[in-house]
Amino acid sequence: ISATNISSKQVGGDYYDVIPLGDEKYIIAIGDVSGKGTPASLLMANLQATIRALVPLGLPLDELTKRVNDLICDNTGSDRFITFFWGLLDAPAKILRYVNAGHNPPFLFHVSGNIERLDKGGLILGVMKTVVPYQNGQVKIDNGGVLVMFTDGVSEAMNEQCEELGEEKLEEVIRTQLSMSSTHILTEIVE
């Protein structure tokens, strides 16, 4: 696992986390609060605290996501929302169970060459209390498979000619590095 967070200001609203659960199981999460700066970072800190408090309950991700959404709705104004993706990675079984709450669907590059976008879930967090239940997704990650989670700060990043990277180019960059380490893939994406 490799990760980085490069804020456009001193602090920001992008978030990632890896929470070890024991027995080689992990919660992996990524999120992006609307807006920038201190207000976004404060809401993201609230989200992180909520997640860290709820994960030990051991509930299914769809139920946890509902609880997270409803708490965020209770504690924020209607002008703020969070795109969010998280999953329970069972490393020995090579299974990822996940919920995508309106976040950029991560790429799962299979050894076969197929690419899967992880988009099952529901509404972004904080817009309204949960009415329609969140859906769980599940994928198998074989040896050599590569999962890339990112925020729109990556796909919307611009080069010196003011051209956005975009998701197609991001996919291209990753595809050419699949046999490399996670640290190397991350470096290539940043470059």
N, C-alpha and C positions, 0 to 999 in steps of 0.2 A: 504494500500500500504506500503510495506517495501522494502528497497533497501540498498545495500552496494557496495562500490568500494574499492577493496584491490589491490593496484598497486604492480607490481613486482619490481619496482624501486620507487624513490621518486615521480615521476610523470609518467603518462602513457597515453595511447590513448583510454582507455575504457570510455564510457560516458553513462549516463542515465539522463532522465529529465522527469518532470511532469509539464505541463503548464496548469494552470486553465484557462478555457475560459468563465466561468460563466454558469449559469443554469445547474450546475452539469455535465458539459462537460469538458473533459480534453484531451490534447495531451500527450500521453505517448511514450517515445522514448528510444532506446538503440542503441549504436554503438560501433564499434571497428576499430581503425585505424591500418593498417599494421605497424609493427615495435613497438619499445618501447621508453621510455624516452622522452626527451624534443621535438624532432621533431614530434613524434606522438601526444603529448599533445597540441602542437601549432596548428596542423591541426584539432584536435578535438575542440579546442577553436574556430577556424574558422567555423567549422560545427555548433556549438552551436549558434554562433552569427547569422549565416545565417538562421537557423531555427527560432530563436526568431524574426528575421526581417520579415520573409515570412509568418509565421503562422497568424498574424493579417489580412492578405489579404483575408482570408476566402475561399481560393480556395480548390477544392477537393484534397485529398492526392496524387493521381497519378500525377496531374499537379504540385503540390508543390515539389514532389520528383524529377520530371524532372528538375525543376528550380534549386533545390539544387544540383543535379548531374552536370548540365551544369556549375554552378558557381564553384563547386569544380574542375571540369576539367579545367576551365580557370585559376585557381589559384594554381594548384599543378603540380608537375612533374609526369611523367608516372610511377615512381617507388613507388608511394603511392596510396593506395585505402582505402575505408571505407566500411565495412559491416554495414548495418543499417536496423533497423526495427522501424516503428512508427505506431501509431494508434490514432484514434479519439474515445475516450470512451464516449458514451452517457449513463451515469449512470441510469437515470430514465427509459430509454427504454431498458437498459441492452444489448446494441449493441456496438460492436467494429468494426469500419471500419479501415482497415490497408493496409500498403504496406510493403513488405519485399524486401529490396535491397541486396540480397545475404547473409543475416545474418542467424545465427543459428535459425531455426524455433522455436518460443516459443511453449511451451506446454499449451494447454487449457484442463484442466481436467473437464469434465462435471459431474454433479451429477449422471447421469445415469451410470457412470463408463467408458464411452467412452473417449478416448484421441484424440484430434485434434492437428495437427501441422500446424502452421500458416505460409504458405510458398508462398502465392500468391504475386507477385510483379514484380521483374525484376533484372537487373544486379546490381552488387555492384557499389558504388559511386566512381567516379573519374577515371575510366578506360578509358571511351570514352564518348563523348557527346551522349545524348539520341537519338537513332534512332528508336528503338522499344519502344512504349509507356509502361509505368509501368501499372500493373494491380492492381485494388483495390480488397481486400478480405473483407468479412464481416462475423462475427460470432455473435451468441447470447450467452451471459454469464448469465446463470440463477443464482438465489440465491444459494450459496454454491459452485458455480464453482470456479476454481482456475486457474489463468493465471500466468505462470512463464516465464519471459524473462531473457536471460542470454547470456554471451559472451563465446567464446571458452576458455577463462581463467578459467571458471568453469569446463567445460567438460574435459579440458586438465590438470586440477590441479592434482598433484600427492601426494600420501600418503608417509609415511616414507619408504615404500618398493619400491618406484618409480613406482607405478601402477597408471595409469590415472583413474580418476573417470569415464569418458565416459558418453555418453547420456543415455544409458540403466540403469546404476546405478543411475544417476541423477533422471530419471523417477521413479525408485524404491523408492528412498529416499522420493520424493515428495508424491508418492502414499500412503505411510504409514502415512503421516502427514496431509492429506486433511481436516480433521475436526478441525485442529488447526488454530491459528491466523497466519496472514501473517508474523509477527515477529518470531513466533516459527518455521514456515517452513523455513524461511531464515536462522535462527540459525542452524537448522538441516543440511541444504545444506552446510553451511560454515564448520561445524564440519566434 
